[in-house]
Amino acid sequence: MSPPPRPHPLSRSPLVDRTCGWLESAWSKGLLTRPTLDPDVLFEKACKDATPSAEHGIRAESDIADFRLRLTMLTASLTEEAKLNPLGLTIAHGQLVRVIRQRLELGALWSDQPGLAGGPLAAPVIIAGQMRSGTTRLHRLLAADPQFSSTRFCDSWLPVPRRPDTRPAWSAISLLFARKLDPWLDSIHPFGVTRADEELGWLACALNHGTYEAQWRVPTFTAFSESRDPAPVYREFARILSTDAHYHGNADRPRVLKVPQFAEDLPALLAQFPNARVILTKRCDQQTANSAASLVANQMTIQSDDVDMDWIEAEMGRKISLRQSRMDAAIANFTGPKTTVDFDALGDDWKDVIGQVYSDLGILLPASSLSAMQGEHDRAAVSAHHAHAKQYRAFAQSGV
């Protein structure tokens, strides 16, 4: 059963408040230990299940130093600026321990099998565009084409390969918990454990700021990251992509890659994949900003009791401008195959848009591919995601 409409951008489930109260009570009574965001303690906890030296492996010392500095800056910003409630503190602690543990596990894997991190890959198709500009819709249409490969949701957030592969089961548990805390989650972004999804988890593994600034108010960390060369992040991203492709046996098929953060980091991404094909998405800036602000508010209000909607709206406007300028600069110097997709045109006649995309990129579009995409289109047509546009339009009309 679908949840009732979200009444306000900062609405949250009563379960969030109950959980915060339970955590605070458990800490005060000594039943649980209050989580810490001290980076040394986070590393120590992560190392209980992994070998500390595994962080090095095949990684360059400069990449290791970049990760450590990002962790120090992020935890400081969380402590000083994010105003986390008890649930937010617990989530932040758990996320960062998981990221460090995965980094160590990947390092150990690559030390044993270095070929996984740098094996041959087909040239990817990169979808770059603003958050909420149609990137997910386009991505899933292309991912349905058997000519391409894509990344499963569970593999994005749990990138260390397993045999037997228990990642879908663990992701199902995580999504179940997330949906309990956030009944509007699937209206914000339609999830599926093994469904094609963005590689945001891989960027989070290298402490790129995209996933963190969308759920916490960490302006110092954001400013630090925006001014920093993201090349180490995308070297790690490329290693994870290679590992995932060889694990699934689809390295010979172009991977359709999509994360809104790509718009901001497109120069570094294209430097890592110079043979890529690029699809840019565009949408009215105001619609994009409204939808993005609604998404960020939904995430922040779960983890903080002091969320400023005016600040979120101003920050989304700033981010849109920054990402557009960086995307424009990157594409101006890109000589490979590229095309642009308009959000409204994709909604009006997706088949016509897809035909133009394939023509511009020099890719054949057989009837079997179009048929597979039709199935994805039909599935998306009944998605809970359509409720989100109605919700943020209602927010604007009511002045909230």
Secondary structure, DSSP 8 states (H G I E B T S, - for coil): -------STT---HHHHHHHHHHHHHHHTTSS------HHHHHHHHGGGS-GGGGTTTS-HHHHHHHHHHHHHHHHHHHHHS-B-HHHHHHHHHHHHHHHHHHHHHHHHHHH-GGGGT------EEEE--TTSSHHHHHHHHHTSTTSB--BHHHHHS-S--SS--HHHHHHHHHHHHHHH-TTHHHHS---TTSB---HHHHHHTT-SHHHHTTS--HHHHHHHHTS--HHHHHHHHHHHHHHHHHHT-TTS-BEEE-TTHHHHHHHHHHH-TT-EEEEEE--HHHHHHHHHHHHHHHHHHHBS---HHHHHHHHHHHHHHHHHHHHHHHHT--S-EEEEEHHHHHH-HHHHHHHHHHHHT----HHHHHHHHHHHHHHHT-TTHHHHHHHHHHHHHT-
